[in-house]
Amino acid sequence: MSSVIVISGPSGTGKSTLLKKLFAEYPDTFGFSVSSTTRSPREGEVHGKDYNFATVDEFKKMIDEDAFIEWAQFSGNYYGTTVASVKKVISSGKTCILDIDMQGVKSVKSKPELKARYLFIAPPSVDDLRKRLEGRGTETEESLNKRLAAATAELEYAESGAHDQIIVNDDLDKAYNELKEFIFQK
């Protein structure tokens, strides 16, 4: 098993649901590096657990200090994974799971010393993804269209061979079993 597993896929494909199942079944095996962001906390999110919340100036200073493995700007906010947060998980003896976007995948791929493996979680179709996102009730028409455009680009990138495996999440139990097979293969 690799010490870094990169999981990516469009918002709404069930990555969080799959990862919650994995962490519940194997509580001492995996760890998330806690990402940093400049966006405001959502209800119930805890600094240092869900995200490390930072000001734009703090985030830019970390960029200048080369503190990030990957970082991106999306919907007006910065998001990133620090080297320190990944090392913290690995040094605890756990496999580090990175849940990042396409830009982040490209950045991590430029750091072969991480020896990461790459998994993409895909929706059954873009139409299905639209329905899932609309069902959340959290998207404006503009944000929905941005997410769908980003999803289309991510799907094209994944299908170009950028990932070690693509799992289509059309059945949660099937997708979860495929996720476990991927993670635990030697």
Backbone bond lengths (Angstrom), bond angles and torsions (degrees), N, CA, C in turn:
res aa  C-N    CA-C-N  psi(-1)  N-CA   C-N-CA  omega(-1)  CA-C   N-CA-C  phi
1 M - - - 1.456 - - 1.533 108.70 -
2 S 1.311 115.98 133.46 1.464 122.12 179.13 1.531 109.66 -69.62
3 S 1.337 116.96 153.05 1.465 118.97 178.11 1.528 111.97 -82.95
4 V 1.359 117.70 -10.30 1.459 121.90 175.61 1.530 108.69 -134.48
5 I 1.328 115.70 122.13 1.464 122.63 175.97 1.526 107.15 -115.95
6 V 1.326 116.62 122.63 1.458 121.91 179.65 1.526 108.20 -100.32
7 I 1.319 115.79 121.62 1.458 121.30 177.81 1.522 107.53 -116.49
8 S 1.330 114.91 128.69 1.454 118.78 178.63 1.521 109.10 -139.65
9 G 1.303 114.06 168.81 1.451 121.29 -179.77 1.511 108.42 155.64
10 P 1.305 116.85 159.71 1.463 120.40 -177.68 1.526 112.77 -60.77
11 S 1.314 115.36 152.33 1.455 121.42 173.57 1.524 108.49 -58.93
12 G 1.324 116.45 132.67 1.458 120.41 178.59 1.519 114.40 98.91
13 T 1.342 117.53 3.25 1.468 119.34 -178.84 1.526 112.95 -89.93
14 G 1.326 117.44 -5.44 1.462 119.98 178.39 1.510 114.65 97.65
15 K 1.338 118.40 14.52 1.465 120.56 178.99 1.521 110.92 -56.54
16 S 1.333 116.82 -48.43 1.465 120.41 -177.64 1.519 111.46 -61.44
17 T 1.313 117.48 -41.90 1.468 121.35 179.48 1.530 110.55 -62.36
18 L 1.333 116.28 -45.61 1.463 120.29 179.05 1.530 111.44 -62.90
19 L 1.326 116.03 -43.44 1.461 119.30 -178.54 1.530 111.92 -68.68
20 K 1.333 117.94 -35.43 1.474 120.41 175.84 1.531 110.15 -61.37
21 K 1.327 117.27 -41.69 1.469 121.28 177.70 1.536 110.15 -62.58
22 L 1.328 116.89 -43.88 1.456 121.55 -179.20 1.529 111.04 -62.50
23 F 1.324 116.53 -46.60 1.462 120.65 -178.73 1.531 111.23 -67.36
24 A 1.324 117.22 -32.87 1.469 120.55 178.20 1.529 110.76 -69.49
25 E 1.332 116.74 -40.25 1.460 120.33 -179.03 1.525 112.27 -75.59
26 Y 1.326 117.09 -32.66 1.471 122.11 -177.39 1.537 109.88 -127.58
27 P 1.327 117.81 67.89 1.475 120.16 -171.74 1.531 115.05 -64.52
28 D 1.326 117.67 -22.95 1.464 119.68 -176.64 1.519 113.46 -106.79
29 T 1.330 117.49 9.51 1.460 121.30 -174.21 1.520 113.10 -102.87
30 F 1.336 116.14 -34.43 1.452 120.61 -172.85 1.514 111.69 -122.01
31 G 1.328 114.16 155.34 1.459 120.23 174.69 1.516 109.69 -144.85
32 F 1.302 114.16 147.63 1.460 120.46 173.47 1.509 107.97 -92.08
33 S 1.311 116.02 139.31 1.451 117.21 164.33 1.524 103.16 -77.54
34 V 1.284 117.27 137.43 1.460 120.43 -179.51 1.524 107.72 -82.19
35 S 1.330 115.84 117.79 1.460 121.28 -178.74 1.525 110.89 -73.62
36 S 1.306 114.38 156.40 1.463 121.42 174.85 1.523 108.88 -103.02
37 T 1.318 116.94 146.79 1.459 120.74 178.10 1.522 110.79 -151.72
38 T 1.326 113.82 156.65 1.469 119.62 175.27 1.523 111.27 -99.66
39 R 1.332 117.34 -2.56 1.468 118.06 179.51 1.523 109.67 -75.33
40 S 1.324 115.66 159.75 1.461 120.99 179.11 1.524 109.86 -72.89
41 P 1.335 116.94 148.05 1.472 119.28 177.21 1.533 110.90 -63.28
42 R 1.329 115.54 141.15 1.462 120.93 171.81 1.525 107.53 -84.32
43 E 1.318 115.73 163.98 1.459 120.21 -178.61 1.532 110.21 -54.97
44 G 1.325 115.08 128.76 1.460 121.13 177.73 1.518 114.86 89.11
45 E 1.344 118.66 -11.94 1.463 120.01 179.83 1.528 110.17 -76.43
46 V 1.330 114.90 141.34 1.460 121.57 -176.17 1.529 109.61 -116.95
47 H 1.348 115.80 130.38 1.462 121.35 176.95 1.530 109.20 -60.95
48 G 1.339 116.38 132.29 1.455 121.20 179.20 1.520 113.56 88.75
49 K 1.325 116.69 -14.29 1.473 120.54 178.22 1.527 110.05 -112.17
50 D 1.329 116.78 -56.05 1.462 120.78 179.40 1.527 110.68 -84.41
51 Y 1.309 116.05 -45.68 1.466 124.06 177.19 1.520 108.51 -150.88
52 N 1.335 115.13 160.10 1.454 121.08 164.17 1.523 104.67 -96.59
53 F 1.328 116.54 107.69 1.458 121.02 -177.03 1.528 108.92 -83.19
54 A 1.322 115.73 132.66 1.465 121.43 -176.39 1.524 109.60 -136.89
55 T 1.310 115.07 157.66 1.461 119.35 172.95 1.535 107.53 -77.87
56 V 1.312 116.42 165.32 1.470 120.27 177.53 1.525 109.72 -60.46
57 D 1.350 117.44 -42.34 1.463 120.14 179.88 1.531 111.69 -62.72
58 E 1.334 117.03 -41.96 1.475 120.45 178.23 1.523 110.34 -62.90
59 F 1.327 116.14 -42.76 1.464 120.64 -178.79 1.534 110.30 -64.25
60 K 1.330 116.25 -45.49 1.475 119.90 -179.78 1.523 111.38 -62.67
61 K 1.325 116.72 -34.91 1.471 120.59 177.35 1.535 109.51 -64.15
62 M 1.349 117.04 -41.37 1.473 120.66 178.11 1.535 110.58 -65.27
63 I 1.328 117.13 -36.04 1.474 120.06 176.10 1.527 109.20 -61.65
64 D 1.336 116.13 -47.87 1.466 121.36 -179.88 1.526 111.71 -60.40
65 E 1.323 116.32 -32.07 1.473 121.64 -179.14 1.530 111.93 -85.90
66 D 1.326 117.42 4.06 1.467 123.21 179.83 1.533 111.64 57.03
67 A 1.334 115.65 40.08 1.463 121.76 -176.96 1.533 112.97 -82.14
68 F 1.340 117.38 -12.48 1.460 120.38 -173.77 1.528 113.44 -101.63
69 I 1.330 115.70 141.61 1.466 121.87 167.64 1.515 106.90 -73.96
70 E 1.328 114.36 -42.13 1.463 120.81 178.01 1.515 107.88 -151.95
71 W 1.319 114.52 150.57 1.462 119.94 173.25 1.523 107.86 -153.64
72 A 1.311 115.03 157.12 1.459 120.47 -178.76 1.516 108.77 -152.60
73 Q 1.309 114.18 161.20 1.465 120.39 173.33 1.521 106.51 -114.02
74 F 1.327 116.81 126.73 1.459 121.89 -177.47 1.516 108.91 -141.84
75 S 1.299 116.19 131.44 1.477 122.24 179.26 1.531 111.87 51.15
76 G 1.326 116.04 38.73 1.456 120.57 175.31 1.514 115.52 83.29
77 N 1.335 118.04 -0.82 1.465 121.27 179.03 1.519 110.44 -119.98
78 Y 1.326 115.43 155.43 1.460 121.97 175.20 1.529 109.13 -95.20
79 Y 1.338 114.81 144.28 1.460 122.19 174.98 1.518 107.11 -136.64
80 G 1.322 118.61 145.07 1.454 119.25 178.52 1.513 113.00 -164.73
81 T 1.333 113.65 162.08 1.459 122.46 177.69 1.523 107.70 -116.73
82 T 1.303 116.67 120.37 1.464 119.36 -179.47 1.521 111.04 -84.06
83 V 1.320 114.84 150.95 1.458 121.64 174.57 1.521 108.77 -58.04
84 A 1.325 116.76 -42.72 1.466 121.24 -177.81 1.527 112.04 -61.53
85 S 1.331 117.73 -38.61 1.465 119.32 -178.12 1.531 111.83 -69.19
86 V 1.335 117.30 -34.35 1.466 120.60 177.46 1.527 109.82 -71.65
87 K 1.329 117.06 -45.03 1.470 120.91 179.48 1.526 111.25 -60.95
88 K 1.318 116.64 -34.77 1.473 120.86 179.60 1.525 110.39 -62.25
89 V 1.331 117.00 -42.97 1.467 120.89 179.65 1.533 110.09 -67.09
90 I 1.329 117.13 -47.77 1.465 121.47 -177.29 1.529 110.54 -63.29
91 S 1.338 117.08 -41.42 1.470 119.85 -178.84 1.529 112.21 -68.12
92 S 1.331 116.73 -17.66 1.464 119.58 176.57 1.531 110.81 -82.57
93 G 1.353 116.42 -1.87 1.457 120.75 179.01 1.517 113.95 89.50
94 K 1.307 116.86 7.49 1.461 120.82 -179.16 1.527 110.96 -101.59
95 T 1.319 115.04 159.30 1.457 121.48 171.84 1.518 107.32 -81.16
96 C 1.321 116.53 129.64 1.463 121.42 -178.46 1.525 109.84 -86.49
97 I 1.323 115.49 125.33 1.460 122.04 176.24 1.526 107.98 -100.46
98 L 1.318 116.82 124.08 1.460 121.78 174.98 1.520 108.37 -108.22
99 D 1.315 116.86 119.93 1.462 123.32 176.97 1.523 104.98 -105.62
100 I 1.350 116.37 97.27 1.466 120.38 -171.75 1.523 111.55 -135.07
101 D 1.330 115.56 166.98 1.461 120.81 -178.64 1.531 111.24 -88.08
102 M 1.326 115.16 -178.41 1.464 121.58 -175.78 1.533 112.16 -59.11
103 Q 1.332 116.72 -42.77 1.463 119.96 178.66 1.519 109.69 -59.32
104 G 1.336 115.91 -42.49 1.458 121.09 179.37 1.516 112.20 -64.07
105 V 1.327 117.00 -40.54 1.462 120.96 178.13 1.525 109.47 -59.54
106 K 1.318 116.50 -46.12 1.468 120.34 179.92 1.524 110.68 -60.20
107 S 1.317 116.53 -39.59 1.462 120.63 -179.78 1.530 111.29 -68.07
108 V 1.337 116.94 -44.88 1.469 119.92 179.46 1.529 109.97 -63.57
109 K 1.325 117.55 -36.83 1.470 121.05 178.57 1.532 111.24 -61.65
110 S 1.328 116.93 -24.58 1.463 120.10 178.85 1.535 111.54 -80.49
111 K 1.334 116.50 0.93 1.466 121.31 179.30 1.536 109.21 -121.93
112 P 1.356 116.58 74.87 1.468 120.07 -175.33 1.527 113.94 -61.54
113 E 1.327 117.41 -19.50 1.464 119.79 -179.82 1.539 112.37 -63.95
114 L 1.338 117.10 -17.92 1.464 119.92 177.74 1.523 112.23 -75.22
115 K 1.339 116.69 -19.61 1.473 121.97 -179.36 1.526 110.99 50.06
116 A 1.317 115.41 44.65 1.463 121.41 -177.81 1.522 110.95 -77.65
117 R 1.335 114.01 156.13 1.464 121.73 170.99 1.524 106.75 -115.99
118 Y 1.341 116.41 148.99 1.466 121.13 -168.72 1.525 112.05 -121.95
119 L 1.344 115.08 126.89 1.456 122.27 179.94 1.525 108.94 -126.56
120 F 1.322 116.26 134.22 1.462 121.54 179.75 1.520 108.76 -114.25
121 I 1.334 116.27 129.04 1.462 122.35 176.03 1.529 107.11 -101.05
122 A 1.333 115.98 117.69 1.466 121.54 -175.47 1.526 110.63 -111.16
123 P 1.325 116.25 149.24 1.468 119.63 172.29 1.531 108.65 -77.95
124 P 1.336 117.68 161.60 1.465 119.00 176.12 1.532 112.01 -59.25
125 S 1.345 116.73 -33.52 1.465 121.86 177.42 1.521 108.24 -162.83
126 V 1.327 116.22 165.96 1.467 120.21 177.02 1.539 109.72 -66.74
127 D 1.325 116.86 -35.32 1.475 119.65 176.89 1.523 110.98 -62.16
128 D 1.334 116.37 -42.49 1.461 120.75 178.07 1.531 109.84 -62.28
129 L 1.325 115.78 -41.36 1.462 120.33 179.08 1.532 110.44 -62.18
130 R 1.327 117.50 -42.73 1.463 121.73 177.94 1.538 109.53 -56.68
131 K 1.331 116.36 -46.38 1.474 120.45 -179.65 1.525 111.34 -62.43
132 R 1.332 116.97 -41.84 1.476 120.69 179.12 1.531 110.23 -61.71
133 L 1.337 115.80 -46.68 1.467 119.94 -178.47 1.527 111.27 -66.35
134 E 1.326 117.23 -40.85 1.468 120.38 177.76 1.526 110.26 -63.75
135 G 1.330 116.34 -35.87 1.461 121.54 -179.82 1.517 113.75 -64.95
136 R 1.322 116.98 -24.23 1.474 120.69 177.56 1.528 111.50 -67.81
137 G 1.329 115.25 -30.92 1.460 119.57 -178.09 1.515 114.65 71.23
138 T 1.333 117.26 18.84 1.464 121.16 -177.29 1.519 113.26 -110.02
139 E 1.327 116.87 -3.28 1.461 120.23 -173.48 1.530 111.44 -105.88
140 T 1.331 115.45 140.33 1.460 120.39 167.67 1.529 106.20 -83.33
141 E 1.313 118.16 168.40 1.471 120.55 177.73 1.532 109.69 -59.96
142 E 1.334 116.51 -39.72 1.465 120.60 -179.83 1.528 111.44 -65.73
143 S 1.336 117.02 -47.12 1.466 119.24 -178.65 1.526 110.76 -67.85
144 L 1.331 117.02 -34.87 1.460 121.04 177.17 1.528 110.04 -62.29
145 N 1.317 116.89 -46.32 1.468 120.78 179.47 1.526 111.58 -63.52
146 K 1.346 117.42 -38.40 1.472 120.65 176.88 1.521 110.21 -63.21
147 R 1.335 116.40 -45.19 1.471 120.34 -179.43 1.528 111.10 -63.47
148 L 1.331 117.20 -40.23 1.468 120.09 -179.95 1.523 111.64 -68.92
149 A 1.329 116.72 -36.96 1.474 119.89 176.12 1.534 109.73 -64.93
150 A 1.334 116.63 -43.58 1.463 120.52 177.84 1.528 110.41 -63.26
151 A 1.338 116.79 -40.46 1.463 121.33 179.95 1.523 111.03 -62.02
152 T 1.326 117.18 -41.77 1.462 121.33 179.19 1.526 110.28 -61.74
153 A 1.333 116.55 -43.74 1.472 120.33 178.17 1.528 111.03 -64.53
154 E 1.341 117.04 -40.95 1.467 120.87 179.33 1.530 111.20 -63.95
155 L 1.332 116.55 -41.97 1.467 120.59 178.74 1.527 110.93 -62.10
156 E 1.331 116.53 -42.66 1.462 120.41 178.70 1.529 110.66 -62.72
157 Y 1.334 116.32 -42.17 1.466 120.80 179.48 1.533 110.13 -64.08
158 A 1.322 117.13 -45.40 1.462 121.01 -179.84 1.523 111.09 -61.65
159 E 1.317 116.22 -41.37 1.460 120.63 -178.03 1.533 112.30 -72.48
160 S 1.337 117.07 -10.26 1.465 120.68 178.01 1.533 111.64 -81.32
161 G 1.331 117.45 -1.03 1.462 120.53 179.81 1.511 113.80 97.39
162 A 1.326 117.56 14.62 1.460 121.17 -176.96 1.528 112.99 -72.38
163 H 1.329 117.75 -20.64 1.458 122.09 -176.81 1.526 110.55 -112.31
164 D 1.323 115.58 156.49 1.463 120.07 177.25 1.528 111.09 -72.52
165 Q 1.331 116.55 -28.98 1.464 120.62 179.50 1.522 109.78 -155.84
166 I 1.338 115.40 149.50 1.461 122.70 173.50 1.530 107.03 -118.45
167 I 1.334 116.04 128.74 1.466 121.40 175.19 1.521 107.41 -113.01
168 V 1.329 116.44 124.73 1.457 120.81 174.97 1.524 107.00 -88.79
169 N 1.327 116.17 117.94 1.471 120.64 -177.39 1.529 109.77 -88.53
170 D 1.349 114.92 77.09 1.461 119.62 175.50 1.525 110.86 -105.09
171 D 1.329 116.46 -8.98 1.456 123.21 177.12 1.530 105.93 -147.79
172 L 1.331 117.43 115.94 1.467 121.50 -171.76 1.523 112.50 -58.11
173 D 1.335 118.38 -46.73 1.470 120.21 -177.91 1.524 111.51 -64.42
174 K 1.322 116.75 -41.99 1.474 121.36 178.44 1.530 109.78 -63.67
175 A 1.331 116.76 -45.92 1.470 120.70 179.90 1.526 110.66 -62.77
176 Y 1.338 116.75 -40.02 1.468 120.24 -179.45 1.536 110.64 -65.07
177 N 1.314 117.12 -42.26 1.471 119.72 177.93 1.524 111.01 -63.80
178 E 1.325 117.68 -39.17 1.465 121.17 177.27 1.531 110.48 -65.60
179 L 1.329 116.62 -38.38 1.464 121.57 177.39 1.533 109.78 -60.52
180 K 1.321 117.47 -48.27 1.461 121.22 -179.78 1.524 110.97 -62.58
181 E 1.342 117.67 -43.30 1.467 120.60 178.31 1.519 110.66 -57.87
182 F 1.334 116.36 -44.09 1.461 120.62 179.94 1.532 111.37 -63.15
183 I 1.316 116.28 -48.06 1.462 120.30 -175.04 1.525 112.62 -66.30
184 F 1.326 116.90 -39.49 1.459 119.20 -173.69 1.529 114.22 -90.98
185 Q 1.354 117.71 -0.06 1.456 117.84 177.21 1.524 109.20 -70.78
186 K 1.297 115.07 147.77 1.473 120.29 -177.57 1.503 111.41 -75.47
